[in-house]
Structure formats: C-alpha cells, structure tokens
Amino acid sequence: MPKLKITTLSDDKPVKVMTELPAPVHRDLVAYAEALGSETGRAVEPTKLIAPMLARFMAADRGFARSKRVYRSAGDG
C-alpha cells in the first residue's frame, strides 16, 4: 500500500463550515479515511480529513504561496 499524504490530524479549535460535496468526492473521502484507518489502526472520521487535505493543497500551491507573501508584505507597509 502506498504511503498516504495525510498522516496525523491536529486537535486545534475548529471553525464550523457547512458545505456540500459531490457524491464521488464523498466516496473518495470515505475510502481515504478507511485506508488511513487501516494504516494507523484507528478509525478515522472522514470529515476530519477535509481540513488537513485543504491545508496540504494550499501549502503545495506555489502560486498561492507567492500571492500570500505579497499580500502579507503589502499589509506591513
């Protein structure tokens, strides 16, 4: 089995966000939670994966990182 990108779930204070997911995305999210659960030996709630997946996606987006740096430096002046 390949190594999963999401390995740990942080326990930060949550902000409630409600959204709808397309059925195929939800099925994949459930499948990912099952794979992670079998890899770690602990059951994983699929909705707990959404935040770390989004965070990893944004961290890997170079264009977003550049625009975030520009936005922050503009706010300093």
Buried (B, 14 or more C-beta within 10 A) or exposed (E): EEEEEBEEBEEEEEEEEEEEEEEEEEEEBBEBBEBBBEBEEEEBEBEBBBBBEEEEEEEEEEEEEEEEEEEEEEEEE
